Amino acid sequence: MIPLVGNKGGAKAWALLLLLAAAAIGYFVVYPRLASRDRYAAIKTEAGDLAARCRTHGPASERIRFPQKVLIWNAGTGKESEAHKHLPESLRAADQDDLGTLVLVLDLKTEKTSEYMPLEGTTMGGPPEYRYIYTLGAVAWPKREVAGTFEVIIDPPGMRGNDHEKRPGNWFDLGLADWVRARTQAR
């Protein structure tokens, strides 16, 4: 056994121990993060083409049901949508190999639903409310079969009650995740 203090061999042992610790950290912490960056590689390269195909396909049937695993992808930014993080874990695709339906956010518009109105008991006005109008495309994955587009209107919480008040996140991301969840085969 090499003593860890008091001689030159001890310094080498400490250096070797630190090197092994750094290698272990790299393997178990850094490497999985690097590998996960490419978990949507095919989607990143094909999203533009798929979005164009969705737009030309036209409206999908409102009765459509998505297979269990779904990815909500923002075609404009080329990234996973924030709404995807609000899907239940049982429906949220972890990578493209786990995916059943790709839901593309093709467009987003806002529409004012109310003007500044006095808050109850004051003369001060509250902020106006806006609804979000999403145009979504649905693609069966890995077949890459386009199902069509949907127009989804997410009303602000004031128009739907306080159903999102206790859940963290933006109300429009929560509303979009709820819309997708309602159209999955296994809810």
C-alpha positions in Angstrom: 0.0 0.0 0.0 1.2 3.5 -0.9 1.0 6.0 1.9 -1.0 9.0 0.9 1.0 11.6 2.8 4.6 12.2 3.6 6.4 11.0 0.5 6.6 11.5 -3.3 4.6 8.3 -3.9 1.7 9.7 -1.9 1.5 12.8 -4.1 1.4 10.5 -7.2 -1.4 8.5 -5.5 -3.4 11.6 -4.8 -2.9 12.8 -8.4 -4.1 9.4 -9.7 -7.1 9.4 -7.4 -8.1 12.9 -8.6 -7.6 11.9 -12.2 -9.9 8.9 -11.7 -12.5 11.0 -9.9 -12.5 13.5 -12.8 -12.9 10.7 -15.3 -15.8 9.3 -13.4 -17.5 12.7 -13.2 -17.0 13.2 -16.9 -18.4 9.8 -17.8 -21.4 9.9 -15.5 -22.3 13.6 -15.6 -20.9 15.3 -18.7 -21.1 12.5 -21.3 -24.9 11.9 -20.8 -25.6 15.6 -21.3 -23.6 15.7 -24.5 -25.3 12.6 -25.8 -28.8 14.0 -25.0 -28.2 17.1 -27.1 -28.7 15.0 -30.2 -31.8 13.2 -29.0 -33.9 15.1 -31.6 -31.3 15.2 -34.4 -33.6 13.9 -37.1 -36.4 16.2 -36.0 -34.1 19.2 -36.1 -33.1 18.5 -39.7 -36.6 17.6 -41.0 -38.8 20.0 -39.0 -38.8 22.6 -41.8 -39.9 20.2 -44.5 -42.5 18.6 -42.2 -43.9 22.0 -41.3 -44.3 22.9 -45.0 -46.0 19.5 -45.7 -48.4 20.1 -42.8 -49.3 23.6 -44.1 -50.1 22.2 -47.6 -52.0 19.2 -46.2 -54.7 21.3 -44.7 -56.9 20.7 -41.6 -56.8 17.4 -39.8 -59.9 15.6 -38.5 -60.9 17.0 -35.1 -61.5 13.4 -34.0 -57.9 12.4 -34.4 -56.1 10.7 -31.5 -52.4 10.7 -31.0 -50.4 7.6 -30.0 -49.2 7.7 -26.4 -45.8 9.4 -26.7 -45.9 13.0 -28.0 -43.3 15.7 -28.7 -44.5 19.3 -29.0 -41.9 21.0 -31.2 -41.7 24.7 -32.1 -41.0 24.8 -35.8 -40.1 28.5 -35.7 -37.4 28.2 -33.1 -36.3 24.7 -34.0 -36.5 23.6 -30.3 -38.7 21.7 -28.0 -41.7 23.8 -27.0 -42.1 24.8 -23.4 -45.6 23.2 -23.5 -43.9 19.8 -24.0 -42.5 20.1 -20.4 -46.0 20.3 -19.1 -47.2 17.0 -20.5 -47.5 14.1 -18.1 -44.4 12.0 -18.0 -46.3 9.0 -19.3 -47.1 11.0 -22.6 -43.9 13.0 -23.0 -41.5 11.6 -25.5 -37.9 11.5 -24.1 -36.3 11.3 -27.5 -37.1 10.7 -31.2 -36.9 6.9 -30.7 -39.6 7.1 -28.1 -41.9 9.3 -30.2 -45.4 8.4 -31.6 -46.7 11.8 -32.7 -44.8 15.0 -33.5 -46.9 18.1 -32.8 -45.4 21.1 -34.6 -46.2 24.6 -33.5 -46.4 26.2 -36.9 -47.8 29.7 -36.0 -48.9 31.6 -33.0 -51.1 34.7 -32.9 -52.6 36.7 -30.1 -56.0 38.3 -30.0 -57.1 40.9 -27.4 -60.1 39.6 -25.5 -60.6 42.5 -23.1 -59.6 46.1 -22.6 -58.2 47.7 -19.4 -61.0 47.3 -16.9 -61.3 48.6 -13.3 -60.2 46.1 -10.8 -62.9 45.2 -8.2 -63.1 47.8 -5.5 -60.6 50.2 -7.2 -60.5 52.8 -9.9 -57.3 51.3 -11.3 -57.5 49.4 -14.5 -56.2 45.8 -14.9 -54.2 44.6 -17.8 -56.0 43.5 -21.0 -56.3 39.8 -21.6 -55.2 38.0 -24.8 -56.1 34.6 -26.1 -53.4 32.6 -28.0 -54.3 31.1 -31.3 -51.9 28.3 -32.3 -51.7 26.6 -35.7 -50.4 23.1 -35.1 -49.3 20.3 -37.4 -49.5 16.7 -36.5 -47.0 14.1 -37.9 -47.0 10.3 -37.2 -43.5 9.4 -36.2 -41.3 7.6 -37.3 -43.3 7.1 -40.5 -43.4 10.9 -41.1 -47.0 10.8 -42.2 -48.6 14.2 -42.0 -52.1 14.1 -40.4 -52.8 17.8 -41.1 -53.2 21.1 -39.1 -55.2 22.3 -36.2 -56.2 25.7 -35.0 -56.1 25.7 -31.2 -57.4 28.6 -29.2 -56.2 28.9 -25.6 -58.2 31.4 -23.7 -56.7 33.4 -20.8 -57.3 32.1 -17.3 -59.9 34.8 -16.6 -62.1 33.3 -19.3 -61.8 29.7 -18.2 -61.7 30.0 -14.4 -58.6 29.5 -12.3 -57.8 25.9 -13.5 -54.1 26.7 -14.0 -53.6 28.8 -10.9 -52.0 26.0 -8.8 -49.7 24.7 -11.6 -46.4 26.3 -12.3 -45.8 27.6 -15.8 -47.3 30.0 -18.4 -51.1 29.5 -18.8 -50.8 29.3 -22.6 -48.1 26.5 -22.4 -50.3 24.7 -19.8 -53.4 25.1 -22.1 -51.5 23.8 -25.1 -50.2 20.8 -23.1 -53.8 20.1 -21.9 -55.1 20.2 -25.5 -52.5 17.7 -26.6 -53.2 15.5 -23.6 -56.9 15.5 -24.4 -56.1 14.0 -27.8 -53.9 11.2 -26.8 -55.1 7.6 -27.0 -54.1 6.9 -23.4 -55.0 9.7 -21.1 
